[in-house]
Amino acid sequence: MGPSALRGERWRDLPLPADRQVLLRRSVLDAEGNPVLGEDGRRVRESARVDPAELRDAIVEGRRRWAREHSQGRALGTRASEAREGSRGIAGDARQAREQGGRGQWDE
């Protein structure tokens, strides 16, 4: 999976056969997140066959849900200005430490 030919470097193309179902597999995990082992000592796996259109829709919905949960109702411009202010603060702390003869956390 490489950079998208249509959308650019920050996007990925996931080619799927439109005429066949896709086989998805994953390891079964216990409550602590460790893989469950079968009687033969191998990992227990779950599998499902899905239609490529359903998989595409699920990926799109998952990305939208992630964006909603992480945006916290702040506009992109607001988040960008907060990031710039934080960056300036870090640079200012390092500069102040150098001026006082100490070493800033980024000077090590």
C-alpha positions as a Markdown table, in Angstrom:
| # | Residue | x | y | z |
|---|---|---|---|---|
| 1 | Met | 0.0 | 0.0 | 0.0 |
| 2 | Gly | 1.7 | 3.2 | -1.2 |
| 3 | Pro | 0.8 | 6.8 | -1.6 |
| 4 | Ser | -2.5 | 7.5 | -3.4 |
| 5 | Ala | -2.2 | 8.0 | -7.1 |
| 6 | Leu | -5.3 | 10.2 | -7.0 |
| 7 | Arg | -5.1 | 12.0 | -3.7 |
| 8 | Gly | -1.4 | 12.5 | -3.0 |
| 9 | Glu | 1.2 | 11.6 | -0.4 |
| 10 | Arg | -1.0 | 11.8 | 2.7 |
| 11 | Trp | -3.6 | 9.3 | 1.4 |
| 12 | Arg | -3.4 | 5.6 | 0.8 |
| 13 | Asp | -5.1 | 3.5 | -1.9 |
| 14 | Leu | -6.4 | 0.2 | -0.9 |
| 15 | Pro | -7.2 | -1.8 | -4.0 |
| 16 | Leu | -9.9 | -4.4 | -3.5 |
| 17 | Pro | -11.5 | -6.7 | -6.1 |
| 18 | Ala | -15.0 | -5.5 | -6.7 |
| 19 | Asp | -16.3 | -8.9 | -7.8 |
| 20 | Arg | -15.1 | -10.9 | -4.8 |
| 21 | Gln | -15.6 | -10.8 | -1.1 |
| 22 | Val | -12.5 | -9.9 | 1.1 |
| 23 | Leu | -11.3 | -12.3 | 3.8 |
| 24 | Leu | -10.5 | -10.5 | 7.0 |
| 25 | Arg | -8.7 | -12.3 | 9.9 |
| 26 | Arg | -7.6 | -11.3 | 13.3 |
| 27 | Ser | -6.2 | -13.0 | 16.5 |
| 28 | Val | -8.6 | -13.5 | 19.4 |
| 29 | Leu | -7.4 | -11.6 | 22.5 |
| 30 | Asp | -8.2 | -12.1 | 26.2 |
| 31 | Ala | -9.2 | -9.3 | 28.6 |
| 32 | Glu | -5.6 | -8.1 | 29.0 |
| 33 | Gly | -5.0 | -8.0 | 25.3 |
| 34 | Asn | -2.9 | -11.1 | 25.0 |
| 35 | Pro | -3.5 | -13.6 | 22.2 |
| 36 | Val | -5.6 | -16.6 | 23.1 |
| 37 | Leu | -3.8 | -19.9 | 22.3 |
| 38 | Gly | -5.6 | -23.0 | 21.1 |
| 39 | Glu | -5.0 | -26.6 | 22.3 |
| 40 | Asp | -2.3 | -26.9 | 19.6 |
| 41 | Gly | -0.4 | -23.9 | 21.0 |
| 42 | Arg | -1.3 | -21.7 | 18.0 |
| 43 | Arg | -3.2 | -18.4 | 18.2 |
| 44 | Val | -6.9 | -18.6 | 17.9 |
| 45 | Arg | -8.1 | -16.5 | 14.9 |
| 46 | Glu | -11.5 | -15.1 | 13.9 |
| 47 | Ser | -12.3 | -14.6 | 10.2 |
| 48 | Ala | -15.1 | -13.0 | 8.2 |
| 49 | Arg | -15.9 | -12.5 | 4.6 |
| 50 | Val | -17.1 | -9.0 | 3.7 |
| 51 | Asp | -18.2 | -7.2 | 0.5 |
| 52 | Pro | -15.6 | -4.6 | -0.6 |
| 53 | Ala | -18.3 | -1.8 | -0.6 |
| 54 | Glu | -19.2 | -2.7 | 3.1 |
| 55 | Leu | -15.5 | -2.6 | 4.0 |
| 56 | Arg | -15.1 | 0.8 | 2.3 |
| 57 | Asp | -18.1 | 2.2 | 4.1 |
| 58 | Ala | -16.9 | 0.9 | 7.4 |
| 59 | Ile | -13.4 | 2.5 | 6.9 |
| 60 | Val | -15.0 | 5.9 | 5.9 |
| 61 | Glu | -17.3 | 5.8 | 9.0 |
| 62 | Gly | -14.4 | 4.9 | 11.3 |
| 63 | Arg | -12.4 | 7.9 | 10.0 |
| 64 | Arg | -15.4 | 10.2 | 10.5 |
| 65 | Arg | -16.0 | 8.9 | 14.0 |
| 66 | Trp | -12.3 | 9.4 | 14.9 |
| 67 | Ala | -12.4 | 12.9 | 13.5 |
| 68 | Arg | -15.5 | 13.7 | 15.6 |
| 69 | Glu | -14.0 | 12.3 | 18.8 |
| 70 | His | -10.7 | 14.1 | 18.3 |
| 71 | Ser | -11.9 | 17.5 | 17.1 |
| 72 | Gln | -13.5 | 18.4 | 20.4 |
| 73 | Gly | -15.6 | 21.0 | 18.6 |
| 74 | Arg | -12.6 | 23.2 | 17.8 |
| 75 | Ala | -12.1 | 24.5 | 14.3 |
| 76 | Leu | -8.9 | 23.6 | 12.4 |
| 77 | Gly | -7.7 | 27.2 | 12.6 |
| 78 | Thr | -8.1 | 27.2 | 16.4 |
| 79 | Arg | -6.2 | 24.0 | 16.8 |
| 80 | Ala | -3.4 | 25.2 | 14.5 |
| 81 | Ser | -3.0 | 28.5 | 16.4 |
| 82 | Glu | -2.9 | 26.5 | 19.7 |
| 83 | Ala | -0.1 | 24.3 | 18.3 |
| 84 | Arg | 1.9 | 27.3 | 17.1 |
| 85 | Glu | 1.6 | 28.9 | 20.6 |
| 86 | Gly | 2.8 | 25.7 | 22.2 |
| 87 | Ser | 5.7 | 25.5 | 19.8 |
| 88 | Arg | 6.7 | 29.1 | 20.6 |
| 89 | Gly | 6.5 | 28.3 | 24.3 |
| 90 | Ile | 8.8 | 25.4 | 24.0 |
| 91 | Ala | 11.3 | 27.4 | 22.0 |
| 92 | Gly | 11.1 | 30.3 | 24.5 |
| 93 | Asp | 11.8 | 27.9 | 27.4 |
| 94 | Ala | 14.9 | 26.6 | 25.7 |
| 95 | Arg | 16.1 | 30.1 | 24.8 |
| 96 | Gln | 15.5 | 31.3 | 28.4 |
| 97 | Ala | 17.5 | 28.3 | 29.8 |
| 98 | Arg | 20.4 | 29.0 | 27.5 |
| 99 | Glu | 20.4 | 32.7 | 28.4 |
| 100 | Gln | 20.6 | 31.7 | 32.1 |
| 101 | Gly | 23.6 | 29.5 | 31.5 |
| 102 | Gly | 21.7 | 26.3 | 31.8 |
| 103 | Arg | 20.8 | 23.8 | 29.2 |
| 104 | Gly | 17.3 | 23.6 | 27.8 |
| 105 | Gln | 15.6 | 20.3 | 27.4 |
| 106 | Trp | 16.2 | 20.4 | 23.6 |
| 107 | Asp | 19.9 | 21.3 | 23.9 |
| 108 | Glu | 21.0 | 17.9 | 25.2 |
